[in-house]
């Protein structure tokens, strides 16, 4: 009856065992598993057969790269490659120079097939392994890969592939930064559907555990700050309680293990890609911290409306109230509540006047005066960034929670597992791979463009 079941062992007798196992499968689950194994082995045989056919064709020998003589065949040599279907083995002709020049392995069929001289793994397998490693530790990635494909790969191999792909991502970024520096603008990466939405830019710092100098896995953890920035379009959605809330769409992340000055060109590169020069509204949303506002003044002020995170501003109001009126008193809480309300309603001038009035009081202790003066200067510096009533009216968010959680996610989910501590290289390579993934540029790192799904 079944022609497939009888014809498979006729062309590949080694598959008879699996055909029999399928016939005796006690459940559908087992039957499908065995059939899948059979299909994989059949695929290997099919590819091997095709490779053998191609290897038998006459070979066009190139000239020796050293002396220019035409290479000659030294006969058939075995080669193998492991991919998602398993390991494929075949023989093809290798060449040598009649003058015996040292030219390494030359096999025209390999070149025709897009193989690198020492390549032992297919791009598809590397891509799958690296994609798993973007989300889970290397050991788990190896287990999941063998569970999903039955291909056994060591965590160390996956680590190596991540290093390679991450390095490729870093090289690309370096070239793009150089191009931008030389005045070449990158192509915009904005879908038409989101082009009219406000563009939001924000940044934050996240701490990551590193190995101490020398990269040995033991010793005290050294915490270093990774600067992360998010660029996204803001759309409005209705929450289940019927309120309007902002959400980030077309999210792109930028990150660097380094200073604000290292972040600056990277963020500007991505901002131009995300259409900062053509967007109708651009918002810079940040809390008060660590040099990010200097970056705003240097690069973004001309293009973006700065918004100081409201909750950060309120926190500072509370600090002032506490220093001046003692945090335990009812009066300090009242003053704070009133100042916060005024700020939220767009009456920043009144808040500044209230602080000035407090500063004019006689007998104000020096420490309280200093704190209040700092608060005044802080709000005054951000005078253009605290007009919260207007921002709300324009449908813009006033809290940087969305920014902070997007930034934290990039780092938290993968780099801060129990017992994890990173070497600088190991961290950077995986970080850039993860960035490529979240930014939709992951597949570009693997030579698969011409052959999707392999
Ligand atoms: Zn030669």
Boltz pocket constraint, residues with backbone or C-beta under 6 A from the ligand:
constraints:
  - pocket:
      binder: B
      contacts: [[A, 64], [A, 65], [A, 66], [A, 67], [A, 68], [A, 69], [A, 97], [A, 98], [A, 99], [A, 100], [A, 101]]
      max_distance: 6.0
